Amino acid sequence: MAEMVKKATRESYGEALAELSEKYPQVVVLDADLAAATKSGVFKKACPERFIDCGIAECNMVGVAAGLAACGKIPFATSFAMFSTGRAYEQVRNSVGYPKLNVKIVGSHAGISVGEDGATHQCNEDLALMRTIPGMVVLNPADHYEMKAAVKAAIEHNGPVYIRLGRLAVNSFNNSDDYKFELGKGITLRAGKDITIVATGLMVSRALEAVKTLEEQGIDARLINIHTIKPLDRELIVKAAKETGKIITVEEHNVIGGLGDAVCDALCEEYPVPVIKIGVNDVYGHSGPAVDLLDEFGLNAAHIVEVTKKAITKRSL
């Protein structure tokens, strides 16, 4: 069994790039003057000749990445999610998405857990923005091992990919040496027949806590980890809906446009069932300690348990 670690996925991202640098010499990494924070600096230390600091100019960084991809390189354009997906959205759409270039857009410090940086940096819209770009694969890995596997999968995928990184350290749960990561495939972490909880990113570990508490209270909840928001594992979601009848989605993102909407889109077309979305309820965040903010916004195990119990007791939502 692999070692259990507590680490932010941004750290795992930097480690993965450095470890894979020799196997994939065409990989180059770009950053917008935030290499220490995004941990792309780990790759810089290993391969300084393949690292480009573009300065505080994210739109230009994406343009440079597009040019490198057109020359056969595999660029990872890295910055805070607010800047790599927000400030540079036009360049991602027109210079990367439209020509279907092999660029990997990376958004670190996403969500409420950015903490003290406040509302301007707490990007709760990145998954929604990247979902709207045709052909863009959207990844939100949940722990150390999943992030390292996702980086490798992104390198091997020929086309644009968005990878979301977290600032807050999380305990690993994918601790098996035979863990397999596959783009577009969700993972059932816990079987259950009463209700299904579908979680992504940071919230998967908190959903695991909730499922254990629910089990102690006699509720048999299924838990699905969705690391690939797009393309979504529709087959797994529909199967869960048919077998449990109700779905709760959990994400550290606006409830508009992210995992919850992706799940609703799939179920509306194939097997409509009640869906409750837990996330940021269409509001801005504010400055504060990360864990306290997550509790304030209901992004914790206790709130997941509360919502699940209410859903179980109602005939319809």
Number of C-alpha atoms within 10 A of each C-alpha: 8 13 12 14 16 14 18 22 32 26 24 23 31 22 22 22 27 18 16 16 17 12 8 15 12 15 20 24 24 28 29 23 18 19 20 13 15 26 22 27 25 21 23 23 12 16 17 13 10 17 21 19 18 18 13 14 16 26 21 15 25 31 18 18 29 27 17 19 23 15 9 12 18 27 27 29 28 29 28 27 29 22 22 27 28 19 14 19 20 14 20 28 19 14 19 27 22 15 13 18 23 26 30 30 26 25 27 26 26 24 29 33 27 26 23 15 17 18 17 11 21 25 28 28 23 27 27 21 16 28 20 12 18 12 16 24 23 28 28 26 27 28 29 28 27 23 29 22 19 23 24 17 15 23 22 12 14 14 20 25 26 28 27 26 31 30 23 19 17 21 17 20 20 20 17 12 10 9 11 11 19 12 20 17 19 23 16 17 14 16 14 19 14 17 24 28 28 28 27 27 27 27 25 28 20 20 28 22 16 23 24 16 15 19 12 10 11 9 19 19 23 22 26 24 24 27 31 25 26 25 16 21 20 18 14 15 21 21 12 24 21 13 14 18 19 23 28 21 28 29 25 28 28 26 23 18 18 27 32 26 17 20 22 21 13 17 21 12 9 13 14 16 17 15 22 18 23 26 23 23 13 12 11 14 23 17 17 16 15 19 15 15 20 21 13 10 17 18 26 23 20 17 17 24 20 12 15 24 15 10 19 15 9 8 6 11 12
